[in-house]
Amino acid sequence: MPIYEYDCPSCGDFTVLRPMAERDAACACPYCDTPSERVILSAPGLTSMAGSQRRAHETNERSAHAPQSLEEYKANRKHPAGCSCCGPSKPVERTKANPHGLKASPAARPWMISH
């Protein structure tokens, strides 16, 4: 949501974070509760915001109205399906050497001292 500037006749100017649909409607002053009209006192601060912060604001605004579906999430993923950081590409299967399907043998006892 963008930040808009309003001018209160008794308290002066103030800024409010509001949805774009309400930009032209009068806003109540946070100090005296007087309806105040919107004014443009400064230039928009779009370029002074970091790119990562701007993307975070865009994501937050989009998710407030229309969260991504599972299909959209999968289509926008940065990693391919089955990448090693998102999970194993195939399940660990049982073998003769590894009967429980674990990455380490459950019978191995490295802490045990031999008799």
N, C-alpha and C positions, 0 to 999 in steps of 0.2 A: 504494500500500500504506500502511496506517495505521501509526502509531508506537505501540507498546505498552510499558507499564511493567512491570518485573519486579523482585522483591525477592530478592537473594541473602542467605542467612543469615550469611555471613561478610564480604562486601564492601559490602553495602547495595543501594540501588535503582539500576537502570540502564534505559535505553530501547533498544528494538530495532525496526527497520523490518521487519515480517513480513506475509505474506499473511493475509487474514482467516480462511482455513481453518485456520491454525495458531495462532490467538489463544489458545486454551485449553490448548494443549500446553505443557509445561514447556520453558524455554529455558535453554541453557547460559550461565553467566556469562562475559562476555568476558575477565575477569581471572583467575578461578580455575577455570573450566570446571565449576562445580557446577550441577546442575539447579535452576532457580529457578522459583517459581510466579508467575503474573501477578497484579498488584495494580493498583488504580485509585487513584492519588495526586493526579491533577489532572484538571480538566475538559478535554474534547476541544477542540482548537484549530481548529475549523472556521471560525468567524467571523473570526478574526484573520488568515486567509490571504487574500491578494488574489484577486479573481475570475479574473484571467488565469492566476495560478499554480494555482488550483484546477482550472480547465479543462485546463491542461497536465497535471496529475496524473491527471485522469480519462482524458484521451486516452492517456497513457502506460500506464495500467492496462488500458484496453480493448485497445490494440494488442498488449499482451503476450499476450493470450489469443485474441483474434479480430480480426486486421487487417481493415480495410475492403476489400470487394471493389471492383472498378471501378465497378459500378452504384451502390453506396452512396456512393462518392467523388463521382461525378457528381451524385447526388441532393443531397448536402450542400454542393456548391460554392456559394460566395457570388456568383460572377459568372455571368452567362448565357453560354450557348454562343456562341462567336464574338466575345467582347468584345475590345477592342483591346489590353488589357494581357496577355491570355493568348496572343495570336498573331493573325496577320492573319485577317480574316473571309473573304477570298477571295485566292487566290494571284495574284501579279503576273503578268500575261500579256504575251506578246510583242506589240508593236505596231510600226508602221512607224517611229515616232519612237524607240522603245525596243526594238531587235531582240533583245536578250538577256533581256528581262524584268526588268531591274534597275531600281532606283529612280532611279538617276542614269545618264545616258548614258555608256557606256564610252569613247566617242570624245572626250568633253570632256576637255581637258587644261588646267585653270586655272593650273597652275604653269609652262606653256610660254610663253616670250616669243616674240612674232612676229618674223619675219625682217626 
